[in-house]
Amino acid sequence: MDELRRSILKVIGVLGLSAGFPLLRTFASENVVPNEPVSTPSSKQLGLVLDIDKCLSSAVRDACISACRREHNLPEITANPERKYKWIWTEDFGNAFPDHAHEHFSETLKKQPVLVLCNHCSSPACTKVCPVSATWKRKEDGIVMMDMHRCIGCRYCMAACPYRARSFNWLYPRPDIKGADNPVYPTRTKGVVEKCTFCVERIRLGREPACVEASKKVPGGAGALTFGNLSDPDSEVSRILREKRTICRQLGFGTRPNVYYIV
Amino acid sequence: MNDKKMIILGLVIFLITVTYPFWYTLLAGAKVSRPVLEKPAGETRCIEEKAFMTANHMQLLNVWRDAVVRNDIAEYTSTAYGAKYEMSLTKTCLKCHNKREEFCNRCHGYVNVNPACWNCHNEQKGIN
């Protein structure tokens, strides 16, 4: 009996190994071949250029953040940082650009606030992990879009995004909405992930994102935020990127951000 | 085999419990009346014919949702009247149907459905 058992186990073992062998080759080749071509053919890619110096004015930053809050009915959470809603928010320079904040970087400059938001990456990590296609990259204009109806709240996208540009509705958000009442923009519900959408609802009407519009109304805010089509060489954003010294957040992740910073 | 009485009693109680919804509705049937809806004042028609809207408004809203969110198309052309509308629950539907309690909720309550639309979408009067 034991002899039979041994021989059966041997056969199973050999079969199992031979079945696994082709898989090993697949894994090995996937490590070598990149998932996507480096340049995706897109007729239009919307992007934003922020001037770090002009955004040092707290009036400009506050105008942008509160315009976004009013436009999208964002809840105001002060107590629990994990529950904060981050569509556009401020981050210390050292945290926003850890690659640039080297050992001898000035401590004061490291602490300077920078406006950050979803980078609407050309190769986004968040859209690839979504199991229900609730988030995807729009082919028409390159916006990383979110479908709140379809989101199941698994938060894979939040884990995937290296810029922490996504927020989760841990609780029903409406009781925390203060000082914002835009009835035509839906609030969200408990258990969905939300993020900056470059104000798709305004772009559809030919308007600029709320933050860009608000920054222009603040004294000294002109040129702080510039929005436009990066694929169009004649656009204002393309002109700035050609002429000025600009950086991106953590290029090393390979997500190819479309939000640029003038330094 | 001396439990015959208890078994029959148990069966009777079981049958009464199981058939309760049927005979209760029959007895109380006169009390339940079809919902009477308060229609928007000053409007003569909806975006499509009434029978179509009554039967298919939920499918229409699903089509609108996918068109706007996933395909960025926001204009709807009425098949019955040819008029153009913005595909928006708050801006288009609730502009006329501004009394949710007297219109939407009456039917939804009658047929016992709880659509989740208003968890996020606002009425025109505002949030909360």
HADDOCK unambig.tbl for C-alpha pairs under 7 A between the chains (distance, minus, plus):
assign (segid A and resid 147 and name CA) (segid B and resid 69 and name CA) 6.43 0.50 0.50
assign (segid A and resid 181 and name CA) (segid B and resid 126 and name CA) 6.19 0.50 0.50
assign (segid A and resid 181 and name CA) (segid B and resid 127 and name CA) 6.05 0.50 0.50
assign (segid A and resid 182 and name CA) (segid B and resid 126 and name CA) 6.88 0.50 0.50
assign (segid A and resid 183 and name CA) (segid B and resid 122 and name CA) 5.36 0.50 0.50
assign (segid A and resid 183 and name CA) (segid B and resid 123 and name CA) 6.60 0.50 0.50
assign (segid A and resid 183 and name CA) (segid B and resid 124 and name CA) 5.78 0.50 0.50
assign (segid A and resid 183 and name CA) (segid B and resid 126 and name CA) 4.79 0.50 0.50
assign (segid A and resid 183 and name CA) (segid B and resid 127 and name CA) 6.24 0.50 0.50
assign (segid A and resid 184 and name CA) (segid B and resid 90 and name CA) 6.07 0.50 0.50
assign (segid A and resid 184 and name CA) (segid B and resid 91 and name CA) 6.56 0.50 0.50
assign (segid A and resid 184 and name CA) (segid B and resid 122 and name CA) 6.87 0.50 0.50
assign (segid A and resid 186 and name CA) (segid B and resid 120 and name CA) 5.13 0.50 0.50
assign (segid A and resid 186 and name CA) (segid B and resid 121 and name CA) 4.47 0.50 0.50
assign (segid A and resid 186 and name CA) (segid B and resid 122 and name CA) 5.98 0.50 0.50
assign (segid A and resid 187 and name CA) (segid B and resid 120 and name CA) 4.59 0.50 0.50
assign (segid A and resid 187 and name CA) (segid B and resid 121 and name CA) 6.36 0.50 0.50
assign (segid A and resid 188 and name CA) (segid B and resid 120 and name CA) 5.02 0.50 0.50
assign (segid A and resid 189 and name CA) (segid B and resid 119 and name CA) 6.13 0.50 0.50
assign (segid A and resid 189 and name CA) (segid B and resid 120 and name CA) 5.90 0.50 0.50
